[in-house]
C-alpha cells in the first residue's frame, strides 16, 4: 500500500504533488519520489528513502507543470532509494500502488530480452513491460499490460511522447481523478487534492484513462470508451501536517467531538435506522470482522450486542475469514469494520460474504472508500480524518456505532431510553478522561524502560486489554500482550517479575473483585501494577503502584472511556522513548495488501 499523486495544469506541479503526498503518508512512508516534465520538457526523477519531507527539500522548487509522485510502503524490496518510485524505463516514468503477483515470471522474460533492472520491485517490471510493448499507441499498450498483470494495481505514468498527459490504470487499488479549471489531479485518496477541487471521478476496477488539463478520458482495458461520472467530495481537510506537533495526541483529544458527531449523525438518519432494522431482523446469524484495532472494536461489539440484544455474535479476523471456508449464507449478516475502508483483508472478506449471498454492513470512517461499494448498508463513523498510524478516535466511534445499532434493534423501550441517555453523556465523560493526560505523562516516564507490559481485564475489559496492548506495541516497540485476567495464572504469570508492568483494567462492576485478585497474584510476584479503574476505593485498598481513576459510567460505555488513558499512555511512552508516534516503523495507516 502506497500513495500516488499526480498533477497537470498551470501550477508548479512539484509543489502540488509533494503537498499531496504529505496528506497520503498515512498509506506508507518508507520512501518517496516524484517524476516530472521540467520547463524544457525533459523527464526528471527525484527520489529518496524516508519521509516526504526529505524529498521536499530536494525537489519542492523544481519547475514544470506535469508530475506524478509516490510515497511507498515496501512490499517487494527494501525501503531504500533504488526501490523508491517512480521507476523510469525508456520513455516511461511510473508510480504504482498494489502488488503484481506474477512479476517474477514477467521479469525473467524481460531479462531474457536483455532488459536490466535497477530495483527489486514488481513496479519496475510493469514500467519495463510498458516500454517493451510500446509501439506508439499508449492506450493499446496500457490495455495489454493491464491484462498481463495478475494482482492489484493503481498506476500513474508519464510518457515522453506526451508531455501534457498523465496515464492511469486501476484494478483492485483505489485511484481518483480530481477535475479543476484548466487543471487535473490524480491521487489514491481525494484528500490529497481536496484543497483544490471537490469534483472527483473514482476509477472503477478494470478502467484506464488519459488525464490532461481539460479532464479525463476513460476506457476499459479493450480501449472502449467509458462514461466519466463526476462526484462531489466534500472532504474535511486537516491543513498542514507540519503545524501539528503530534497527530496521535491531537486525534485522541478529538474523541469527544468524534463521539458527538457519530451519534448525532446516526440518530438523525431515519433511512439508515430503518435499513438497519430491516437487515438485522431478516437474518439470524451475525459475523463481525476487521483487522487490528478494527477487530478489537468487533470484540467489544460482540459483548455489546450479546448483552443488549441476546443475539449470538461471531467475531472473525478478516485476514483469516476467507481462508476458513466460513459458514456464511443468505441468512447471515457480515459486519465489516474498517477505519479506512481500504484494508485488503477486510475488503476480501466482504467480497466473499457477498458471493455467498450474505448481507454486508460496513462500518467505516471514509464514506467513499472501496468497502462501501460492496455493502448493503454503510454506517459512517464521523471521527474526521485520522492521520496518525495508530487508530484512536476511529476505534471509539466504531464501538459507539455498535451501541447505537443495539439501541435501535433493542425491543425494550426502557433499555433503549437508558442507552440513548448514556450516549448523550459520553462526550462529556470522554473529556473527563482526557484530564488524566499530565498524570499519564509522568507514569509513562516512570515505566518507559520496562522489559514488557501486560494488559489484563475481564468481561468488556478483556477486549480493551488487547487494544491497549496493540497501541503500546505499535508506537513504542515494547513487548506487550493483552490477556483475559483469569488466564494469567494459566501460564503467563511465569513471565512476571519486577521488570514487568501489568496494567489492570477494572471497569466492569460484576467482575471487578475477580480482576483485583489476579492483580494481587502479580504484585506478590514482584510485578508492578498500574490500575485503570472507575472503582477508586477498591483500587486504593489494593494498593496499586500507579492509579488512573476514570469518571463513573455504566459497563457498556466504559470501553470508550477507559481506552483514552491507554492511548495516552502509549503516546507518552512513545515520546519518552524518543519515537515519533505518528509514524511508527514498518507500519502504514492503510494496509491495502493481503
Ligand atoms: O483501516 P482499518 O481500520 O481497516 O485498519 C485496520 C488495521 O490496520 C488498523 O486498525 C491497525 O491495526 C492500526 N494501526 C492500529 O492502531
Boltz pocket constraint, residues with backbone or C-beta under 6 A from the ligand:
constraints:
  - pocket:
      binder: B
      contacts: [[A, 291], [A, 292], [A, 293], [A, 294], [A, 295], [A, 337], [A, 338], [A, 339], [A, 340], [A, 341], [A, 342], [A, 343], [A, 346], [A, 389], [A, 390], [A, 391], [A, 392], [A, 470], [A, 471], [A, 474], [A, 588], [A, 589], [A, 590], [A, 591]]
      max_distance: 6.0
